[in-house]
Amino acid sequence: MFLYFITLVVCAVMVYPQTIPTPTFWPGSKTAAVSLTYDDNHPVQLKYAVPEMAKRNVKGTFFIVTGDAGWGASYQWQPIDWNQAIAMADSGHEIGGHAVTHSPSVSEVRPALDSLQLRFPGKKWWTWAYPGGNSDAMSEVKRWCISARGWNEQGIEDNVPANPYLIKTIGNVGTIADIENAVNKSGWLVETIHCIYGSSGECSLGSTAALGDYIAHLDTLSARRSLLWIAPYGDVFRYIQERENATITLSASDAMSQTFSFTDTLPDSIYNLPLTLSMSLPAGWTGCKIEQNGKGLSPVLQQTRVMFDAVPDNGPIVLSKRTLPASPFNATLWDSGTPESGSGPDLMVYLAPQGRANGAAIIVCPGGGYGTLKITEEGTQVAQWLNTQGIAGIVLPYRLARHPVPLEDGQRAVRLVRAKAAEWGLDTAKIGIMGFSAGGHLASTIATHYNDSIYAATDSIDRLSDRPSFQLLIYPVISFWPPLVHTGSMTNLLGGSPSDSMRNYLSNDIQVKPSTPPAFLAHALDDATVPIGNGQAFYDSCLSKHVPAEFHIYPKGGHGFYPYDSTILLWAKDGLGWLSKLDITNETVDSGSNMALGKPVTGSSLYESNGWGAAKLVDGILTSIPGSYGYTSACHATPDAVEWVEVDLRQDMIVNQVKLYSRTDNLNADGESPSFPVDFTIQGRNQAGIIETLFTATGYPNPRNIVQVFDCNAVSIRYVRVHATLLGNAPIDNTSCRRLQLAEMEVYNNNPMGIQRTVRPGQALHLAVCPNPFNPVSHINFTLPITGYVNLSVYDISGRLVKTLISRETGAGQHAVIWDATDAKGRKVSCGVYVYLLKTQKKTLRYKSVLIE
């Protein structure tokens, strides 16, 4: 009998407020599940499907006809090659039953399964696909299989199927609309593919796909991995069963720990997949350690919620309040040995002191040309300096061996830090990578090659993302091609005669893609070891792919300058300023509080459902998570619609900064945030009804999941409004719908990163530029303490004068200038770094800004 139930039981007398873990619909809190299934053992499935899936680390289900004779000669079906089938299963694909001769007869069910069991003697369960969609043999299939896929029942399956022995399917590769439908209903998209043809004549049956269309579909699915769980049919069904039969019981609780039993009534030999559980941290907890049956799990901490994977009937789950180990300490990188079956390095963990820690962590890769490691200068001392900034510094003494060994250690390090985030008090959204020289090459390799299947997963940690949140590359090696190549690094990593394909693969300027993490680069002009063109090449690639990046060039420093060196602190200051723009360090000169938190919100249109709502805009949750996605307007068919949303601060307040947080879910294939406005103004209005325009944007670049900080001259206002006149790109789960959507809005009266408040005569000279990066115009704000001569000019990175904006006597107070990215002759300038110089008779101020496409 097929039963669905979930029981959450709280027993014992509780003194402390508690929350109960609940299973998420899909692993990792993904939004939908997708299974690629293949019928009838057509030869092109081995020729095309298997290798293309392997390139993308996608696993599918192959429902095979087990008979020794081919059938349907016009369709080119052939007997299964059992050695190939076994190899496919060993690589992670599922093999299921599809009769002996493709007959729907009841008499073919058991013989087909017996044939499978003979070749796969250790398997405890089977799934079935009805030949031709004829389900007459359902009663017999129920006796021997856990589930069966239909054919005539077309559509997206629910996350709790009505009939587990007649699962709906899509008869071919799915469309964008199919994916959107699955996401909208948190459902299960099951695709049935018979044949893939690379040339005419390879297929002559329905449910076929051209090779190009098939590859494009795999790429579409892969680009949406943040939303989609792509897994074999049987794994998805087993997850559903476990989720719906889970019983979670609180059995013990005190101020320092909680213990839960986690069980189900299903046979453990079949239903033994880990379920993703999610819960709020107990009040007063900032992190936790989680174990099941004494074995450490890998929790993911996001704001005040923790998410982890556990297996029903595998012992009690114990959550312990985080108690930080004495820092520094070592953390074993490879618990079960390296992929080469050797011993690996230990991470050297320097946690920031309590009271100073901001949740950020940076994995530090020392340099040394892949032949040695500068552990002290570019490792432990850097980590200690990061601690002074509230950032955990985690030194990676990666193995010095040929590729891919260093990258294996790098990918594993990012995953391990994510796994330990809750235990170490780290925010999984603030885990970055930093590298010096050859360590910069490794850091940029990790940042550009995340998701590459470099090694086979060894444990649950390897299921976590290896994408760093950001990267800092200090005098990095980037390219393995002349004239930029650092020969020693390349030779130590690849040997004396590397192939062109491998040189391209590890020339990371070539490997930048739109989803590459934001990058900060620093290099000195007098570096005689690694040409400065390495950093320039990576930076240029970031700009071309719309990856947020800054490249800082210093006249002196050579090869080897460090943040703790008192003689060269400029790049460290610039790097911290960049991290602050990403909201990583939380550093401000004056720490004002968010005045919008919990205040009333209204708008031109409001949608209150499914985790969206006006109050969600100011609830303090900066990311889009289930239950609190943020604010959304009504839906529009075209982007040229007017929508606004407004926060009421309840009284006139001094405001000089507004922060807007874009949606962090449903990023498109290029890593862009959905529904962030393109043309908009940020307006303020006081209680007397006087309106101030704080910021105007036309053609605003997509924030790509990065907080957007808008600084303005200090004004006294009660209402803060975002007024959009051109809406942004639609979310991938509803491409026909344009909306104004924001995860959070914050309003401050403070002075982040040295941006000025209103000045009066006698105050200091100041310069500020926003937005940064910019396109098409740059807003320049400066303040003068006294009346006097002022020259404000723009220079390119080489020092050439581009345009003089002001050259005259100017009065004391605030001033605003707009540069439209043209030179002195009115010609549009190219994308890149520009320097603004503000000169008075006594002082010169500089400010760098980036013009993007």
C-alpha positions in Angstrom: 0.0 0.0 0.0 1.4 3.4 -1.0 1.0 5.9 1.8 2.1 9.5 2.2 2.4 11.1 5.5 4.8 13.3 7.5 4.7 13.5 11.2 6.4 16.2 13.3 6.2 15.2 17.0 7.3 17.3 20.0 7.6 15.3 23.2 9.1 15.9 26.6 8.8 19.0 28.7 10.4 21.9 26.9 11.8 24.8 28.8 13.5 26.4 25.8 11.7 27.7 22.6 12.2 25.1 19.8 11.8 24.6 16.2 11.5 21.3 14.3 13.5 20.4 11.2 11.3 19.9 8.2 12.2 18.2 4.9 12.5 20.4 1.8 10.6 19.5 -1.3 13.9 18.7 -3.1 17.5 18.3 -2.0 19.4 21.4 -1.2 16.0 23.3 -1.2 15.9 23.2 -5.0 12.7 24.3 -6.6 12.0 21.4 -8.9 13.3 18.0 -10.0 14.1 16.8 -13.5 14.8 13.3 -14.7 16.0 12.4 -18.2 14.8 8.9 -19.2 15.7 7.0 -22.3 13.7 4.0 -23.8 14.5 1.1 -26.0 18.3 1.0 -26.0 18.8 2.7 -29.3 22.6 2.9 -30.3 22.6 6.7 -30.5 21.9 6.9 -26.7 25.4 5.5 -26.1 26.8 7.5 -29.0 25.4 10.9 -28.1 23.5 11.0 -24.8 26.0 9.3 -22.5 29.1 11.4 -23.4 27.1 14.7 -23.5 25.7 14.0 -20.1 29.1 13.1 -18.8 30.5 16.5 -19.9 27.9 18.2 -17.6 27.9 15.6 -14.8 24.3 14.8 -15.5 22.9 11.3 -14.7 19.8 9.7 -16.3 17.7 6.6 -16.4 17.8 4.1 -19.2 14.8 1.8 -19.5 16.1 -1.2 -21.6 14.5 -4.0 -23.5 16.3 -7.1 -22.2 15.8 -9.6 -25.1 18.7 -11.0 -27.0 17.2 -10.2 -30.4 16.8 -6.7 -31.9 13.3 -5.6 -32.7 11.6 -3.2 -35.1 14.4 -3.2 -37.7 13.2 0.1 -39.2 13.9 1.8 -35.9 17.4 0.2 -35.5 16.8 -1.1 -32.0 19.5 -3.5 -31.0 20.1 -6.0 -28.2 21.6 -4.3 -25.1 25.3 -4.6 -24.7 25.4 -5.7 -21.0 29.0 -4.6 -20.5 28.1 -1.1 -21.5 24.9 -1.2 -19.3 27.0 -2.2 -16.3 29.5 0.5 -17.1 26.7 3.1 -17.3 25.3 2.0 -13.9 28.8 2.1 -12.4 29.1 5.8 -13.5 25.9 6.7 -11.8 23.1 6.2 -14.4 20.1 4.1 -13.5 19.0 1.0 -15.4 15.3 0.2 -15.4 13.0 -2.4 -17.0 11.1 -2.0 -20.3 10.0 -5.6 -21.1 11.8 -8.4 -23.0 10.5 -7.8 -26.5 8.9 -4.4 -25.9 5.6 -6.1 -25.4 3.1 -4.7 -22.8 2.2 -8.2 -21.8 2.1 -9.1 -18.1 4.3 -12.2 -18.9 7.3 -10.0 -19.8 7.6 -8.1 -16.5 9.2 -10.7 -14.3 11.5 -12.2 -17.0 12.8 -8.8 -17.9 13.5 -8.0 -14.2 15.1 -11.4 -13.7 17.4 -10.6 -16.5 18.3 -7.3 -15.0 18.8 -8.9 -11.5 21.2 -11.4 -13.0 23.5 -8.6 -14.4 23.1 -6.4 -11.3 22.9 -8.9 -8.4 23.3 -6.3 -5.6 20.5 -4.0 -6.6 17.5 -4.0 -4.2 14.9 -2.1 -6.2 13.7 -1.5 -9.8 11.7 1.0 -11.8 9.7 0.3 -15.0 8.5 2.1 -18.1 5.5 0.7 -19.9 6.2 -0.2 -23.5 4.2 2.0 -25.8 2.6 3.5 -22.7 0.3 0.5 -22.3 -0.1 0.1 -18.5 -2.1 -3.2 -18.6 0.7 -4.9 -16.7 0.5 -2.4 -13.8 -0.6 -5.0 -11.2 2.4 -7.1 -12.0 4.7 -4.1 -12.0 3.5 -3.2 -8.5 4.7 -6.6 -7.2 8.3 -6.1 -8.3 9.0 -2.3 -8.8 8.8 0.7 -6.6 7.4 3.0 -9.4 6.6 3.1 -13.1 6.6 5.8 -15.7 3.8 6.2 -18.2 3.8 7.6 -21.7 0.2 8.6 -22.5 0.0 10.6 -19.3 1.7 13.8 -20.5 2.6 16.7 -18.3 4.5 17.8 -15.2 4.2 15.5 -12.3 3.3 16.8 -8.9 5.8 16.8 -6.0 3.6 14.2 -4.5 2.4 12.0 -7.4 -1.2 10.9 -7.4 -0.3 7.4 -8.8 3.3 6.3 -8.3 2.8 3.6 -10.9 1.7 6.0 -13.6 4.1 8.9 -13.4 3.5 11.7 -16.0 6.1 12.4 -18.6 7.0 14.8 -21.4 7.5 13.0 -24.7 10.9 14.4 -25.7 13.4 16.9 -24.4 11.5 19.5 -22.3 11.0 23.1 -23.4 11.7 26.3 -21.4 7.9 26.4 -20.7 8.1 22.9 -19.3 10.9 23.9 -16.9 9.0 27.0 -15.9 5.9 24.9 -15.2 7.9 22.5 -13.1 9.4 25.4 -11.1 6.1 27.1 -10.6 4.5 24.0 -9.0 7.7 22.7 -7.4 7.1 19.6 -9.5 8.9 16.8 -11.2 9.7 17.1 -14.9 10.2 13.6 -16.4 11.4 13.6 -20.0 11.2 10.5 -22.2 13.7 10.4 -25.1 14.0 7.6 -27.6 16.4 8.8 -30.2 19.0 11.6 -30.8 20.1 12.1 -34.3 23.3 13.8 -35.5 22.5 13.1 -39.2 19.5 12.1 -41.3 18.5 8.5 -41.1 19.7 7.8 -37.5 16.2 8.0 -36.1 12.7 7.3 -37.5 10.5 7.2 -34.4 8.6 9.8 -32.4 10.2 11.4 -29.3 13.4 12.1 -31.1 15.7 15.1 -30.8 18.3 16.7 -33.1 21.7 16.5 -31.5 22.1 20.3 -31.4 18.7 20.7 -29.7 19.6 18.0 -27.2 22.9 19.7 -26.3 21.2 23.0 -26.0 18.7 21.5 -23.7 21.4 20.0 -21.5 23.0 23.4 -21.3 19.7 25.0 -20.3 19.2 22.5 -17.5 22.8 22.9 -16.3 22.5 26.6 -16.2 19.6 26.3 -13.9 21.2 23.9 -11.4 20.5 26.4 -8.6 16.8 25.8 -9.2 16.7 22.2 -10.5 17.6 18.9 -9.0 18.7 16.8 -12.0 18.7 13.2 -11.0 17.8 9.7 -12.1 14.1 8.7 -12.0 14.5 6.2 -9.2 16.4 8.6 -7.0 13.7 11.3 -7.3 11.0 8.8 -6.5 12.8 7.5 -3.5 13.4 11.0 -2.2 9.6 11.7 -2.5 8.8 8.5 -0.6 11.2 9.3 2.2 10.1 12.9 2.4 6.5 12.0 2.7 7.0 9.2 5.3 9.5 11.0 7.6 8.8 11.3 11.3 10.9 13.8 13.2 10.6 13.8 17.0 12.3 16.2 19.5 13.5 13.9 22.2 15.8 16.1 24.3 16.6 19.8 24.6 18.6 22.2 26.8 20.3 25.5 26.3 23.3 24.0 24.5 21.8 21.2 22.4 18.7 19.6 20.8 18.3 16.0 19.9 15.8 14.6 17.3 14.9 11.1 16.3 14.5 10.8 12.5 12.7 7.7 11.2 10.4 6.4 8.6 8.5 3.1 8.1 10.1 2.2 4.7 12.6 -0.6 4.1 16.1 0.8 4.7 17.7 -1.4 2.0 15.7 0.6 -0.6 15.0 4.0 1.0 18.4 5.2 2.2 18.9 8.6 0.5 19.7 11.7 2.6 16.8 14.2 3.0 17.5 17.9 3.2 16.1 19.3 6.4 15.7 23.0 7.2 15.0 24.7 10.5 15.5 28.1 12.3 18.3 28.3 14.7 17.2 28.4 18.3 17.0 31.9 19.8 20.4 33.2 20.8 22.4 30.7 18.7 24.8 32.1 16.0 25.8 28.7 14.6 25.8 25.0 15.4 27.4 21.7 15.0 25.2 18.9 13.7 25.8 15.1 14.0 23.8 12.0 13.2 24.7 8.9 15.1 27.9 10.6 16.1 29.0 11.4 12.6 29.4 15.1 11.6 27.0 16.5 9.0 27.5 19.5 6.7 25.1 22.2 7.7 24.6 25.3 5.5 23.9 28.5 7.5 21.8 31.2 5.8 20.9 34.1 8.0 19.1 32.5 10.9 18.2 29.2 9.2 20.3 26.1 9.0 19.9 23.4 6.3 21.5 19.9 6.4 21.2 16.4 4.9 20.4 13.4 7.1 19.2 9.8 6.4 16.1 8.4 8.1 16.7 5.5 10.5 20.4 6.3 10.6 20.5 7.4 14.2 19.6 10.5 16.3 20.3 14.0 15.1 22.1 16.2 17.6 22.4 20.0 17.2 25.0 21.5 19.5 25.3 25.2 20.0 28.5 26.4 18.3 31.5 26.6 20.6 34.4 27.9 18.6 37.7 26.0 18.9 40.8 27.8 19.9 42.1 29.6 16.8 44.2 28.8 14.9 43.5 25.2 14.3 43.9 22.6 11.5 41.0 21.0 9.6 41.5 17.8 7.6 40.8 18.5 4.0 40.4 14.9 2.8 38.9 12.7 5.6 39.0 9.5 3.5 42.2 10.2 1.6 42.8 12.2 -1.6 41.4 11.1 -5.0 44.9 9.7 -5.6 44.5 7.6 -2.4 47.2 9.6 -0.5 47.2 11.9 2.5 46.2 15.5 1.8 47.0 18.8 3.4 45.2 20.3 6.4 43.5 23.7 6.2 45.0 26.2 8.6 42.0 28.0 10.1 42.2 31.4 11.6 38.7 32.5 12.8 38.1 36.2 13.5 37.6 37.0 17.2 34.1 37.0 18.6 32.6 40.5 18.6 34.7 41.4 15.5 33.7 38.5 13.2 31.3 39.5 10.4 30.7 35.9 9.0 33.0 36.3 6.0 35.8 33.8 5.2 38.6 34.0 2.7 40.5 30.9 1.6 44.1 32.0 1.0 46.3 30.3 -1.7 49.9 31.2 -1.2 52.2 31.6 -4.2 55.5 29.9 -5.1 55.3 29.1 -8.8 53.6 25.7 -8.1 57.1 24.6 -6.9 57.0 25.9 -3.3 54.6 27.6 -1.0 55.1 31.0 0.7 53.1 29.8 3.7 54.2 32.6 6.0 54.2 35.7 3.9 51.3 34.8 1.6 49.5 32.5 4.0 49.4 32.7 7.8 50.3 36.3 8.1 47.6 37.2 5.6 45.1 35.2 7.5 46.0 37.0 10.7 45.6 40.4 9.0 42.2 39.3 7.7 41.2 38.5 11.3 41.8 42.2 12.2 39.2 43.0 9.6 36.6 40.6 11.1 37.2 38.0 8.3 38.2 34.4 8.9 41.4 33.6 7.1 41.8 29.9 6.0 45.1 29.0 4.5 45.2 26.3 1.9 48.6 24.6 1.7 47.7 22.9 -1.6 49.7 19.9 -2.9 52.5 20.7 -5.3 51.9 18.3 -8.1 50.7 18.3 -11.7 47.2 19.3 -12.7 44.5 18.5 -11.5 45.9 18.0 -8.0 46.0 21.6 -6.8 42.6 22.3 -8.3 41.2 19.2 -6.5 42.4 20.7 -3.2 41.0 24.1 -4.1 37.5 22.7 -5.0 37.5 20.6 -1.9 38.6 23.5 0.3 35.6 25.6 -0.8 33.2 22.7 -0.2 34.7 21.9 3.2 34.4 25.5 4.4 30.8 25.5 3.3 30.3 22.3 5.2 31.8 23.8 8.4 30.2 27.2 8.0 27.5 26.7 10.7 30.1 25.2 13.1 32.6 28.0 12.5 30.0 30.8 12.5 30.4 31.6 8.8 27.9 32.9 6.3 27.8 30.6 3.2 27.2 33.6 1.0 30.4 35.2 2.1 33.0 32.5 1.4 35.7 33.9 -1.0 39.1 32.9 -2.4 42.3 34.9 -2.5 45.6 34.0 -4.2 49.0 35.5 -4.6 51.1 34.9 -7.8 50.8 31.2 -8.7 48.3 31.0 -5.8 46.4 33.7 -7.7 46.4 31.4 -10.7 44.9 28.6 -8.5 42.3 31.0 -7.0 41.2 32.2 -10.5 41.1 28.5 -11.6 38.8 27.7 -8.7 36.6 30.7 -9.6 36.4 29.9 -13.3 36.3 26.1 -13.2 33.8 25.5 -10.4 31.4 22.7 -11.3 34.0 21.0 -13.4 34.2 17.3 -12.5 37.8 17.2 -11.5 37.4 14.3 -9.1 34.8 11.7 -8.1 32.7 12.6 -5.0 34.0 11.0 -1.9 31.3 12.0 0.7 28.4 14.4 1.3 30.7 17.4 1.4 31.4 16.9 -2.3 27.7 17.5 -3.0 28.1 21.1 -1.9 28.9 24.0 -4.2 32.5 24.7 -5.0 31.8 28.2 -6.3 33.4 30.9 -4.2 31.3 34.0 -3.6 34.1 36.4 -4.7 37.8 36.4 -5.6 40.8 38.5 -4.8 43.8 38.0 -7.2 47.0 39.7 -6.1 49.8 40.0 -8.8 48.3 36.7 -10.2 49.5 34.4 -12.9 46.6 34.1 -15.3 47.7 33.1 -18.8 49.8 30.2 -20.0 50.4 31.9 -23.4 53.2 34.3 -24.4 53.9 37.0 -23.8 52.1 36.8 -20.4 53.1 33.3 -19.4 55.1 32.7 -16.2 57.0 29.7 -17.5 58.0 28.3 -14.2 54.4 28.1 -12.9 53.2 26.5 -16.1 56.0 23.9 -16.3 55.6 22.9 -12.6 51.8 22.5 -13.2 51.7 21.0 -16.7 55.1 19.7 -17.5 57.6 20.9 -20.1 55.4 20.4 -23.2 51.7 21.0 -22.4 49.1 20.6 -25.1 47.5 23.7 -26.6 44.1 22.5 -25.3 45.4 22.3 -21.7 47.1 25.7 -21.9 43.8 27.1 -23.0 41.9 25.3 -20.3 44.2 26.8 -17.6 44.6 30.2 -19.2 41.9 31.6 -17.0 41.3 34.8 -18.9 39.8 32.6 -21.6 37.6 30.7 -19.1 35.7 33.7 -17.6 31.9 33.3 -18.0 29.0 35.5 -17.0 28.5 33.5 -13.8 32.2 33.9 -12.7 32.3 35.4 -9.2 33.1 39.1 -8.8 36.9 39.8 -8.9 39.3 42.2 -7.3 42.8 42.4 -8.9 45.9 44.2 -7.8 49.3 44.5 -9.6 52.3 46.7 -9.6 53.7 48.3 -12.7 57.3 47.4 -11.7 56.5 43.7 -11.3 59.4 42.0 -13.1 58.3 38.4 -12.4 54.7 38.2 -13.6 53.7 40.6 -16.3 51.0 43.0 -15.3 49.2 42.0 -18.5 48.0 38.9 -16.7 45.7 40.9 -14.4 44.7 43.2 -17.3 43.7 40.2 -19.4 41.5 38.7 -16.6 40.0 42.1 -15.9 39.2 42.7 -19.5 37.5 39.3 -19.8 35.4 40.1 -16.7 34.2 43.3 -18.3 33.4 41.6 -21.6 31.3 39.0 -19.7 29.7 41.6 -17.4 31.4 40.2 -14.3 31.8 42.8 -11.6 35.5 43.5 -11.3 38.0 46.1 -10.2 41.7 46.2 -11.3 44.0 48.3 -9.2 47.4 49.2 -10.6 50.1 50.6 -8.4 53.3 52.3 -9.6 55.6 50.4 -7.2 55.5 47.2 -5.2 57.3 44.7 -7.4 56.3 41.1 -7.0 55.4 40.4 -3.4 53.6 43.0 -1.5 51.5 42.1 1.5 48.6 43.6 3.4 50.4 43.6 6.7 53.4 45.5 5.3 53.1 49.0 6.6 54.9 50.4 3.6 52.3 49.2 1.1 48.8 49.4 2.5 47.0 51.0 -0.5 45.9 47.8 -2.2 44.7 46.3 1.1 42.6 49.4 1.7 41.2 49.2 -1.8 40.4 45.5 -1.4 38.5 46.1 1.8 36.6 49.0 0.1 35.6 46.6 -2.7 34.5 43.9 -0.2 32.4 46.5 1.5 30.7 47.3 -1.8 29.8 43.6 -2.0 28.5 43.9 1.6 31.1 41.3 2.7 32.8 43.2 5.5 29.9 45.2 6.8 32.4 47.9 7.5 31.2 51.5 7.8 32.8 54.6 9.2 29.7 55.5 11.1 27.5 52.6 11.9 24.0 53.8 11.4 21.1 51.5 11.8 18.7 50.4 9.1 15.8 52.8 9.5 13.5 50.9 7.1 13.5 47.7 9.1 9.9 46.7 10.0 8.4 49.9 8.7 5.2 50.2 6.7 5.4 49.5 2.9 3.0 50.4 0.2 3.2 50.4 -3.6 1.5 51.0 -6.9 0.5 47.3 -6.8 1.1 44.6 -4.2 1.1 40.8 -4.4 0.7 39.0 -1.1 1.2 35.3 -1.5 3.7 32.4 -1.6 6.4 34.2 0.4 5.9 37.6 -1.4 4.5 40.6 0.4 5.0 44.3 1.3 6.4 43.5 4.7 9.0 41.1 3.2 10.8 44.1 1.7 11.8 45.3 5.2 12.0 42.1 7.2 15.8 42.0 7.5 16.2 39.0 5.2 18.6 40.1 2.5 18.2 37.1 0.2 15.2 35.5 -1.5 14.3 32.4 0.5 11.1 30.3 0.8 8.7 32.3 3.0 10.5 35.6 2.4 11.2 36.3 -1.2 10.7 40.0 -0.9 8.4 42.6 -2.6 6.8 42.0 -6.0 4.5 44.2 -8.1 1.8 43.0 -10.4 2.7 41.2 -13.7 3.1 43.1 -17.0 3.4 41.7 -20.5 6.0 44.4 -21.5 8.8 46.1 -19.6 7.6 49.7 -20.3 5.3 49.8 -17.2 5.4 52.1 -14.2 5.6 50.6 -10.8 6.7 51.9 -7.5 7.2 50.8 -3.9 7.6 53.0 -0.9 8.8 52.7 2.7 7.3 55.0 5.4 10.0 55.8 8.1 7.1 57.2 10.2 8.7 60.6 10.7 11.2 62.9 9.0 14.7 61.3 9.2 18.1 62.3 7.9 18.9 59.9 5.0 22.1 59.7 3.0 22.1 56.1 1.8 19.7 53.5 0.3 20.6 49.9 -0.3 18.6 47.7 -2.7 18.9 43.9 -2.7 17.9 42.1 -5.9 16.3 38.6 -6.0 18.9 35.9 -5.3 16.8 33.1 -6.7 16.0 32.2 -10.3 19.2 33.8 -11.8 19.2 33.4 -15.5 21.9 31.6 -17.5 24.1 34.6 -17.5 23.9 35.0 -13.7 21.6 38.0 -13.9 19.1 38.8 -11.1 15.5 38.9 -12.3 13.1 41.8 -12.1 15.6 44.5 -11.0 14.5 47.8 -12.6 16.5 49.3 -15.6 15.2 52.9 -15.6 14.2 54.2 -12.1 14.6 57.0 -9.6 15.0 56.8 -5.8 12.9 59.5 -4.4 12.5 61.0 -0.9 9.5 62.9 0.4 9.2 64.7 3.7 6.1 65.2 5.8 5.4 68.6 4.2 5.2 66.8 0.8 8.4 68.2 -0.7 10.0 65.6 -3.0 13.8 65.1 -3.3 15.3 63.0 -6.1 18.1 61.0 -4.4 19.2 59.0 -7.5 18.3 58.7 -11.2 19.2 55.7 -13.3 18.8 55.0 -17.0 19.9 51.7 -18.4 21.1 50.6 -15.0 23.3 47.4 -15.3 22.0 44.2 -13.7 23.2 43.8 -10.1 23.9 40.1 -10.5 23.1 39.2 -6.9 25.2 42.1 -5.5 23.8 44.7 -3.1 23.4 48.0 -4.8 24.4 51.0 -2.6 23.1 54.4 -3.5 24.8 57.3 -1.6 23.3 60.8 -1.7 23.6 64.1 -0.1 21.9 64.0 3.3 18.2 65.0 3.2 15.4 65.0 5.8 12.6 62.7 4.5 9.9 60.4 5.8 9.1 58.4 2.7 11.6 56.5 0.5 10.4 55.4 -2.9 11.8 53.3 -5.8 10.0 54.5 -8.9 10.5 52.3 -11.9 9.6 53.3 -15.5 11.4 50.4 -17.3 11.2 46.9 -15.7 14.1 44.4 -15.8 14.4 40.9 -17.2 11.7 38.4 -16.4 12.5 35.5 -14.0 13.3 32.1 -15.7 10.3 30.5 -14.0 7.9 33.0 -15.7 9.5 34.6 -18.8 6.3 36.3 -20.0 5.9 38.3 -16.8 7.7 41.6 -16.1 7.6 42.9 -12.5 9.4 45.2 -10.1 10.9 42.8 -7.5 13.3 43.4 -4.6 14.4 41.1 -1.9 15.1 43.9 0.6 15.4 47.7 1.0 17.5 49.4 3.6 17.7 53.1 4.5 20.6 54.6 6.4 22.0 57.8 7.8 25.7 56.9 8.0 29.0 57.3 6.1 30.0 54.1 4.5 33.4 54.0 2.7 34.1 57.6 3.3 31.1 58.9 1.3 30.1 62.4 2.5 27.2 63.8 4.3 26.1 67.3 3.8 29.1 69.6 4.4 29.1 73.2 5.5 31.9 75.7 5.1 34.9 74.7 7.2 34.4 71.0 6.7 36.8 68.7 4.8 37.2 68.3 1.0 35.4 65.2 -0.3 34.7 63.3 -3.6 32.3 60.5 -4.3 31.2 58.8 -7.5 28.2 56.5 -8.1 27.1 54.1 -9.4 30.4 52.1 -9.7 30.6 50.4 -12.2 28.5 52.6 -14.4 26.8 52.9 -17.8 25.8 55.2 -19.4 26.5 58.1 -17.0 28.5 58.6 -13.9 27.2 60.8 -11.1 30.1 62.8 -9.4 29.4 64.5 -6.0 32.0 66.7 -4.3 32.0 69.1 -1.5 34.3 72.1 -0.9 35.1 73.5 2.6 35.8 77.0 1.2 35.3 78.9 -2.1 38.2 78.5 -4.5 39.5 77.3 -7.8 38.6 73.7 -8.7 39.6 71.4 -11.6 37.7 68.2 -12.0 39.0 66.0 -14.8 38.7 62.4 -16.1 41.8 60.4 -17.0 42.1 56.9 -18.5 44.2 54.2 -16.7 47.3 55.2 -18.7 47.1 58.7 -17.3 45.9 60.4 -20.5 43.4 63.2 -20.1 40.0 62.3 -21.4 37.9 65.3 -20.5 37.8 68.3 -18.1 34.5 68.7 -16.5 35.1 71.8 -14.3 37.9 74.3 -14.3 36.7 77.4 -12.5 36.3 79.1 -9.2 33.6 77.3 -7.3 31.7 78.1 -4.1 31.8 76.2 -0.8 29.3 73.4 -0.3 27.9 70.5 -2.2 28.2 70.1 -6.0 27.1 67.5 -8.5 28.4 66.8 -12.0 27.4 64.1 -14.5 29.9 62.6 -16.9 28.3 61.0 -20.0 31.3 58.8 -20.9 32.5 61.0 -23.7 35.8 62.6 -24.4 36.6 66.3 -25.0 35.3 66.0 -28.6 32.0 64.3 -27.6 33.1 60.8 -28.7 32.0 57.8 -26.7 34.9 56.3 -24.8 35.6 52.6 -24.5 34.9 50.4 -21.5 37.5 50.3 -18.8 38.9 52.0 -15.7 38.8 55.8 -15.4 40.3 58.1 -12.8 38.5 61.3 -11.5 40.9 63.9 -10.2 39.5 66.7 -8.1 42.2 69.5 -7.7 42.0 72.5 -5.5 44.8 75.0 -4.6 45.7 72.9 -1.5 44.7 69.2 -2.2 44.1 66.6 -4.9 41.6 63.8 -4.5 41.3 60.7 -6.8 38.5 58.3 -7.4 38.4 55.2 -9.7 35.3 54.1 -11.6 34.6 51.4 -14.2 32.6 52.0 -17.4 31.0 48.7 -18.4 29.2 47.7 -21.6 
